[in-house]
Amino acid sequence: MDKRGGERLIAKINGWTLTLDSADGSRAMITKQVGDGDFTAQIKFPHFWDYLLVAKTLPKTKDRAPSEFRIVEDDAPIKTIYLVPESARPLFELMMLNHRTALSSTDPVAMEEVLNKNPPLDRSLIPNGNFVFKVSPR
């Protein structure tokens, strides 16, 4: 049996797709389609396994119903585990809050503008105007 190995956490939050990947130990990115543009930023992210261990303890959807929050195990065959949104959302929101200044992009100014104009978090989680996403050049 051919095994590619690796695991991914994928969340779709407020129009953004957040992907945490076990490739090279830890890798993460956030993407959003805006009109004809595709906005992507990498996240400096050393803690994939911590988030995966927590995600694996979260409730799964009944009857494997699709969810915006999922774990993808890249074995052959690929296995997708769908997580209950109400339980999974806080984990991904916390990750975005903790890493909001660890972003980099080939177009940091545009990426930062899009992130702060339409953040991947509910605005009620952003306590004040000083609490913004920062994107550095890649």
Secondary structure by P-SEA (a helix, b strand, c coil): cccbbbbbbbbbcccbbbbbbcccccccbbbbbcccbbbbbbbbcccaaaaaaaaaacccccccccccbbbbcccccbbbbbcccccaaaaaaaaaaaaccccccccaaaaaaaaaacccccccccccccbbbbbbcc
